[in-house]
């Protein structure tokens, strides 16, 4: 395996770790207990922000490499890509039901792959047809299967549509801008860049906390915030903060450095795969034939995309080596 192929392979492993961590976002409704989803999100992002501050102090030598504008941009990306995206997902599920938002978010891997290849012609378009077709069909089947579940939405379809489109827009903007910025930064600042994103998400959570309290959606003040009452909430918040926000953000930034957007975009589909498997585990049931077909199609599409990129990298490396020999 060449150095370029090894870099791509490492990037794929990092992307898998990131999407597995992000999938923990979808178990939130199962672990809040008597508390609300807003309690879990607030505690989770405050923990993530605290961890980000510690990480930033440890990486303070790298911090000097970044300008004030770059530090602010990293924090803003964390606020929008982590907290903003999470709020839109929660809002979409609450007011639009369990079908609408996942269906829209399922478009993100395909759209990012198309945008990535359009902005940086990594592959021939014909090479993308089969993996994107598998991803699209797989995500469609998984979402169709959720139509058989009873709707729990408490709001209007229009409000659900607004939150769903917001989630798609925020995640796509985050992915594109983050990849563009990391491409022009030295590799050693990946850690502090991730730490700044966590601090931004924590600061945003702190800012909206009084607003959530005024709206009365927090149950910690009424049910009690002591360890004896709320320790399960704190424990799950810590697990999700570490795995989804901290590890997920770092692993995705590491993957972004090593992968073209046309591949990293498609790998985001693994989040749906892992989230579905975790949901089935919490529901203690096996997937239906439709769900099985959808999950298999997503996995096949991702494997095809990785194989195509690795083959393309090998071809480029071979051509470069032959050129050096001839010269």
N, C-alpha and C positions, 0 to 999 in steps of 0.2 A: 504494500500500500504506500503510495507516494505521500509526501508531506501535505500536499493540497487535499488529497483524499482523507488523510488522517484529520486534518482541520475540519473538513465537512462532517466527518463521522462524529468528532467531538461536539460540533455544533448541534448535530441531531440529538445526541444524548442529552445535552443541556436543554434543548427544546422539549424533549420528552419529560424531563424533570420539572421544567417550568409549567407545562400544561397539566401535569399530574398535581402540582401544587395548586394551580388555579382551579382545578376541578373541586377542590375542597370548598370553594365559594358556594357550591350548589348544595352542600349538606347543611348549610346554616339553618334552614327552616326546621330541620330535624333535631337540632341540638340546643335550641334556645330555651327549652323548658317553659317555665311560667313567664319568662321574660320575652321581650319583643325582639324582632330582627334589628330594630334601630339600636337597642342596647348592645347587641352583639357587634354590630358594625362600629359603633362609637368606641367601645372598649378595644376592639381589634385594631383599629387604626391609631388609637392613642398608644397602644403597646408598640405597634410598628414604628410610630414616630419616635418613641423613646429609644427603641433599638437602633433607629437610624442616627440619632444624636450620638449614641455610644460609638457606632461604626464610623461616623464622621470624625470623631475625636481620634480614634485609632488610625484613621487614614488622613490625618490632617496634613501630612507632608504632600500627599497627592492633591489636596485641596488648593494648594498654591499654584498648581498648573492651570486651573480653570479661572476664567475671568468672572467678574461679578454677574455679568449677563448670562453666562453659561450656568452658573450656580442657580440663578433665579429660574432659568428655563428648565433645569432638571427638577427643581422643586415643583414648578407648575405642571410638568409632565406627570409627576407623582400624584398631585392633587386631582388632575383630570383623569389620568389613565387608571389610577387605583380607586380613589374614593368616588370620583364622578361616575365612572363606569359602574361601580358597585351600587351606587344610589339609583342609577337608571335601571339596572337589572332588577333591583328590589321593587322599585316603583312600578315597573312594567308588569311584574308578576302579581303584585298586590292589586292593581286596578284593572289590568287587562287579562288576568287569568294565566294559566300555566302553558298556553300554546303559543300566543302571539309573540312574546319576546324571544323565546328560544328559536322560533322560526326565523326571525329577523337576524338574530345574532349568528345563526348558522350560515348566513350569507358571507360573513366576514372572511373566512379562509379563502373562499373563491375570489372575492373582490380584491383582497390583498395580493393574491397570486397574479391576477390580471394587471393590477396597478404596477406591481414590481417588475413584471416582464415588459410592460409598456414603457416604463421609465428607464429601465436598464435591460436591454435585449439579451437576457441570459440564455434563453432557449428559443428554438423555432416554435411558432405557435402550434404547429401540428403535434409537437411532442407533449404539449400540455392537455390535449383533448381528452385522452383516456384517464389520466389521474384526476383532472378536474371533473370529468363526467362521473367517475366513481364517487368522489367526494360529494358532489351535488346530489346524486341519487341516494347515497347513504344518509346524508343529513335530512333529505326530504322524507325518507322512510321513517327515520327516527321521530321526526316531528309529526308525521301523519299518525303514528302510533299513539301520540299523546292526545289526539282528538277523541279517543275512546274514554279518556279520563274525564270525570266530572269537573266542570269549570268552577274555580274558586275565586274568580275575579270579583271585586266589590265596586268597581268603578266603570267608567265608560270605555268603549272600544277606542275612541279618539284619544283619550288620555293615555291608554296603553300603547297606542301607535306612537304618540309623542315620545314616551319614555324609551320605546324600542328603537326608534330612529336615533334618539340621543345616544343610546348605548353603542349603536353601530358607528355613528359619526365620531364619538370620543375614542373608541378603540382603534379605528382606522387612522385617525389623526395622530394618536399616540404612537402607533406602530411606525408610520411613515416618518414622522419628525424624529423619533428616537433613533431609528436606523440611520437617518441622514446625519444626525449629530455624532453618533458613535463612530461613523465611518471616517470622520475628520479629527477624532481625538486619539491620543496614544492609548494603547491597551492597558497600561498601568492605572488609568483613572477609572476603570470600570467599577471598582469597588466604591470609590467615593461618589461616583455618579449615581449608583444605586442607593447609597446612603442618603444623598440629597433628595432623591425621589421619595424615600420613606419619610423623611422629615417634612416634605411638602404635603404628603398625604395626612400625616399626623397633625400638622398645623391647620389644614383645612377642616379636619374633624373637630379640632378644638374650637374653631371659629363658628361652626354650625351647631355645636353642642347646646348653647343657650337657646337657639331657635327651636331645636327639637324638644327642649324642656318646656318652652312656652306652648308649643303645639300639643303637649301632653302625650306624646307617643313613647316616651321613655317610662319604663316600669321600675327601673332601679330605685328612684326616689320613693316609690310607694311600697314595693315589695321588700326593699332593704338591700343595701349595697355591702353589708358585712360579709366576711369570708364564709361564715357558717351558712348563710342563705344563698349566696351567689357564687360559690366556688366552682360549680360546674360551668357557669357562664364564663368566668375568668379563665378556666382551664381550656375550654374550647376556643375562646378568643385568642389565647396564647398560641395554641396549636395552629389555628388558621392564619394568624398573623405571621408566625415564623415560616410555615410551609408555603402559604399562598402569596403573601406579600413580600417577605424578605427573601426566602429561597427562590420563589417564583420570579421575582424581579431580577435578582442577580443572575439566575440561570438563563433567563430570556435575554438579558443584556450580553451575556457571554455567547449565546447562540447567535444573536444579531450580528456580532462581530465576525462570525465565521460562515454565515449562510447568506446567500442572495435572498432578497425578499420574495422572489417567486417560490422558493422552497419554504422559508420560514412562515410565509402566509398560509401555505397548505398544512403545515404542521400544527397550526392552531386548531385544526379540526380534531386533533387528539384530545383537546379539552372536552369536547362533546362526548367522545368515546369514554373517557375516564369518568366524567360526571354521570353519564348514564349507568355505568357499572356500579358506581358508588350509590346512586339512587336505588338501583335494584337490590343492592346489598342491604340498605336501610329498610326497604320494603319487604325484604326476605322473600323474594320470588325470582324465578328464572325469566329471562327475556322471552317475549312472544316471538313467533316466527318472523313477523315484520320487523321487530326491533333487532333480532339476530341478523337478518339480511342487511339492515341499515348499518349496524355497527361493523359488520364484515366488510361492507363496501367502503366505509370510511378508512378502515385499516388497510385494505388493498390499495386504495388511492394514495395513501401516505407512503406505503412501501414502494409503489411505482414511481412516485415523485423522487424519493431518495435515490432509487436505482438510476433514474435518468440523470440526476445531478452528478452522482458519482461517476457515471460513465462519461458525462460531458467533461468533468474535471480531468479524468484520465486521458481523454482524447487531447485536450488542450495541453496537458503536461507532456504527452508524447510528442506533439508537434513542436513544442518549445525545445525539447531535448534534441530532436532531429535538426532543428534550425541551428542550435549551438554547434552540433557536430559538423554540419555542412559549412558553417562559417569558420 
